[in-house]
Amino acid sequence: MTNSIPAASQTSLDANAAMARRTRRSNAIARYSFLVPLIYIVLLMLPIYWLINMSFKTNAEILGAFSLWPRDPTIANYMVIFTDPSWYSGYINSIIYVVMNMVIAVAVALPAAYAFSRYRFLGDKHLFFWLLTNRMAPPAVFALPFFQLYSAFGLIDTHIAVAIAHCLFNVPLAVWILEGFMSGVPKEIDETAYIDGYSFPKFFVKIFMPLIASGIGVAAFFCFMFSWVELLIARTLTVTDAKPIAATMTRTVSASGLDWGVLAAAGVLTIIPGALVIWFVRNYIAKGFALGRV
């Protein structure tokens, strides 16, 4: 009996020491855990900072000595974009066909997503999965067919041509996202609305759409994002009148070489619309990445 007490005490001391070591280790990890997201944010923001830095420099300073900030800041690069029609028209063209695509894609995806969410029909699951395979295909696969088709109908170098072409991969994505949000709405709401005498269009617009307003915003954001950054199809289907800013940025070669400052300023201005859209739907982006299932 006398020997068992010291043994038990030693075991308790060892357990307390092990717990103390684990606590110190956990505190050390928690103390330095902020370094991982901090390093990630720095690496993420470094290219953006360098782009902004270059946009306020002249070509001579960019190609000259290394500097972390502009030694002689200038806004001449931005003035070129705001005063040259070949530059600012690219932003106008991009915004026009991106907004058109966003409206068309969401308008088409809403009834399609409702059908997948509320009804069961032959091959519905296979068709639902097949929709997303259009997003998996590279745009280069569809560039030539679109070019020949739109040439036959005289739609080359028009905004609607690019907007409709981008629906090929934006509509399936919007259907997937909206179906997830719609599945989270109980079907009893539909039945209650019908009992109260609501017609389907009135129920869909006045009751159902407000319930999935966040999903519509997320779907519109993703349509905007993919249409805004897409270059190959937009460049293939446009020449001058509807040429997007992304295509204009690939043609900044002058007699003295690349105009680095103007190109950097154009890049900064290209980021702003996407950042504004992200700001407005920032609270719902996680649901969008999970296709509305969180």
N, C-alpha and C positions, 0 to 999 in steps of 0.2 A: 504493500500500500504506500509506503514512504517513497519507493522508487518511482511509482507511477505519477506522482504529483509533479516532480521536476520534469519528467518526460512530457507531460501534458502542457506544462508551462512553456517548455522549449518549442513544442509544436505551435502553440499559440503565438509565441514571439516570431517564429519563422513565417507564419501566415501573415502577421501584421507587417513584417518587414517586406514580404513579397507584395502585399497590397500597397504599401508606401512607395515601393519602386514603380509599380504600375501607375500609381497616381502621379508620380513625378514625370514618368514617361509620357502619360497622357497630357499633362500640363505643358510639357515641352513641345509636344506635337501641336497642341492647340495654340501655343504662343507663336509658332512659326508657320502655322497652316495658311496664314494670309499671304505668304510669299508665293505660293503656287498661282492663285488667281491674279496676284499683282504682276508676276512675270508674264502671265498670259495676256493681261490687258496691255502691258507695255509693248509686247511683241505685236499685238493686234493694232495698236494705235501708231506704232512707229512708221509704217508705210503711209498712213493718212497724214501724219505730221510732216513727213518728208515731202509729200505731194503739195501740201499747203505751203511749206517752206519754199519749194521750187517755184510755186505760182507767183511769188513776190520777188523773184530774182530775174535778172536779165540773162540771156543766153551766155554772154561772156562770163558772168559770175558762176552760172551753173557748170560750165565747162572748165572753169578756172580752179582756184584753190578751194579745198574742202572747208565748209563752214556750216555750223549747226543752225544758224539763222541768217536771214538776209542782211548783208552789210549795208546795202543801199536799197531799201525796199522800194518797190514800184508797183503801181496798179495798171501799168500799160498793158499787161497781158489780159487783164479783165476788160479793159476798154476795147481791145481788139474784138473780143467776143461780143460785147454789147453793141458795138457799132458796125460790125461787119455782117451783112445779111447772110453770107454763106455759113456763119457760125451760129447766130442766134436763131435762124430759121430751122436749124437742126434740132434745137430744143423744142421749138414750137411743133415741129412735125412729130417728134417723139411723143410729146405729151398728147397730141391729138389722137394718134393711133393707139396709144396705150390706154387712154380713157375709153375710146370706142371699144377696144377689145375687152376691157374690164366690164363694161356695161353689157355687152353681148354675151360674154362668157357666164356672168352671174345670172343673167336673165334666162339663159338656156339651161343652166345647171339647176336652178331652183325647182322647176317641175320634174326634171329627171331625178334629182335626189329625193324628192317627195315620193315618187313612184317606187324607187328602190327601198325607201324607208317604210312605206306603209303597205305595199302589196307584194305578193309572191306570185311569180309567173315562171313559165318554163325557161330554164337557162338563165335565170336572173343573176345567180352568183357568178356564173362563168362570164356573163356580159359585164357584170360589175368589175371583175378582175381585168377583163380585156380592156376596159376603158383606160386603166392606168398604164397598160403596155404602150399606148401612144406616147406617153411621157417618157418612156424608157428609150424610145428610138431617137437617134441623133437627128438634129434638124437637117443635116446634109442629105439625108435620105429623101426628104420631101421637097428640097429646094428646086430641083429640075421639074418634077411634075407640077408644082405650083406655078413655076415660070411659064411653062407651056400652056397651062389652063388659063391663067390670067392674061396671057398674050392673046389667046383666042377671043377673050371677052373684052379686050381693051382696058384692062384694069391695072396694067403695069404703071408704076410710079403714082399710085393713089394711096391715100391713107386707109381706105376701107380694105384694100387688098392685103395689107400687112395685118390689119386688125383681124380679119377673117382667118388668115393663115395661122396666126398665133392661137386661135381658138382650138386648133388641132391638139395642142398639149395643155391649154389652160382650162378648157371645159371639163375634161376628165378629172383634173385635179380639183376643180371646184365641186364637182359632183361628189367625189370622195370626202372632201371636207364637210360639205353641207349635209350629206347623209349621216355622218357621225353626230352632228348637232341635232338633226331632226329625230334621230333614233332616241335621243335623250328626252324628247317631249312625249309625254304619255298620250296614247291613242284616245283615251277618254275625252281629251279636250276636243278632238275632232268630232266625236259622237255628240258631245254636249252642245257644240255649236250647231250641228245639224238639227238637233232637237229644238233649239231656240229659233230655228227658221233661217239661219244664215245660209246663203248660197255658197258654193265652193270658192268662187273668186273673192267674195266679200270676206269669208272666213280666212282665206289664205293671206290676204293683204292686211286686214285689220287685226287679226288675232295671231295667226301662225308666224308671220314674218317678224313681228316685234319680239316674239319669244326666241327667235334664232338670230336676232340682230347682230350679236357678237360673231356668230358663225358667218354671216354675210360679210361682215367687215374683214374677217380673217381670209375668207375666200377672195375678196376683192384685193386684199393686200398681196396675196401670192400671185394672183393674175397680174397685178401691176408689176411686181418684182420680176417675174419671168419674162414678161413682155418688154420691160424696160431694158433688161440686160441682153436680150437676144440680138444677135448681130447678123448671122449668116442669111436667114430668110429675109430680114428687113433690108439688108444690102442687096440681095438678089432681085427683090421685087421693086426696088426704087432706083431712080436715076438722079433727078434733081429736085423736082417739086415736092416730093415726100421723103427725101433722104434724111435718115435719123442722125442724131448727134454722134452715135457710136461709129457710124460710117464716116462721118466728117472727121472724126479724130484719127482715123487711119490714113488720112490724106493731108498731113501737115508738113509734107516735105517741100522745102523751098530751094532756091538756088544755093543758099548757104548751108543747107542741111535741114535737119529736124528743128522745128521751132519748139524747143523744150518748154519754155515758159508758158506759151499759149496753150500747149498741150496739157501742162499741169493745171493751169487755171480752168480749162475745160473739164478736166477730171474732177476738180473740186466742185464745180457747179453741177456735175452729173450725180454726185453723191447726195446733194441736198434734197432732191425730191424723194428719194428712197428713205432718207433719214426722217423726213417729215411724216411719211406714211407709217413708218415703224413707230414713231412717237405716238400717233393716234391709236394704234391697235396694239400697243406694247403689252397690255394686260391680257390679251387673248392669243398671243403668238404661240404660247406653249400648247394651247388646245389645237391650234392649226397644225403644228408639227405632229401632233398625235391624231390628226384627222378628226378632231372633235370628240375623242373618246376618253378624255380626262376631265 
